[in-house]
């Protein structure tokens, strides 16, 4: 067996061993440290996510470069569909990556990025920026008839990046 059974990522019926993907990514220029985890995906079961500590934070490697690097060494389905840049990959006292903490942090980040709400109250100058739609975002505004307050919600449309690469 190439990896522990609970470490295997099942994406679209394919089995991906995170350690193999991480080993491929470690040799990519611009990568100082990397961990690979599976993240729940409603369509594919799980998606492959690379958590990368770049060698140069001012010039981190992009998703396309990382995918290309993996695809040269492993099957295409093993390439990450998402990359998250971090200052340092969290470690356990044993020197191994803290995968449980990584998964929790990724979930927290995704929930935070997915939706932002702003309360706009007439007659008050609040230090809030009104969100713009932008690519991949939906903006909804709801006016409360009683208080004339407006709740603006900016919701990120989470694209299934894997759809573009399969």
C-alpha positions, -999 to +999 in steps of 0.1 A: +000+000+000+014+034-010-002+054+019-025+050+049-061+043+039-074+073+058-049+095+039-061+086+004-081+113-014-110+099-035-117+124-062-141+115-090-135+078-084-097+081-086-075+074-056-049+101-049-021+096-023-014+130-008+023+121-001+029+114-037+014+148-048+034+166-021+066+149-032+060+161-068+052+196-056+083+198-034+105+198-065+086+227-081+105+259-082+093+284-057+080+259-032+096+258+003+072+234+020+039+218+010+012+196+024-017+181+004-051+173+018-085+163+006-114+187+009-151+177+006-166+184-028-203+179-036-196+167-071-162+149-070-164+135-034-132+153-025-109+177-042-071+178-040-058+209-022-022+219-019-012+241+010+021+258+000+046+278+019+064+297-010+101+302-011+095+338-019+062+351-006+064+381-029+064+357-059+045+325-051+040+298-077+005+299-092-020+271-095-013+265-132+024+261-126+018+237-097-008+217-117+016+214-147+044+203-124+023+175-109+009+165-143+044+159-156+049+133-128+015+119-119-019+114-135-038+146-143-065+138-117-038+140-089-031+176-096-045+201-071-076+220-080-070+245-053-038+260-038-037+279-005-006+300+003+006+301+039+036+315+057+044+281+071+027+247+070+017+238+106+037+210+121+033+185+149+060+180+176+069+149+156+080+170+127+051+159+105+025+182+090-005+188+112-031+176+087-060+179+112-052+215+119-048+222+081-082+208+073-098+229+101-080+260+088-090+254+052-127+249+062-126+281+083-110+300+054-135+287+029-165+297+051-150+331+057-142+337+020-176+324+008-198+351+023-193+386+037-222+407+051-223+444+055-250+463+074-256+498+059-277+520+082-291+553+067-277+584+085-247+566+100-212+567+087-199+532+092-163+523+085-174+497+060-166+493+024-195+484+002-185+453-017-184+451-054-195+421-073-163+413-092-156+381-109-170+351-091-191+371-067-228+376-064-240+407-046-274+408-030-290+437-011-321+434+011-338+465+025-355+461+059-388+481+056-390+488+093-355+503+099-345+512+064-313+494+071-298+475+042-279+442+045-255+437+016-243+402+011-213+394-011-212+357-018-184+340-036-195+316-063-172+286-055-161+273-089-153+237-094-119+242-108-116+205-114-143+208-140-119+228-162-092+202-160-109+169-164 
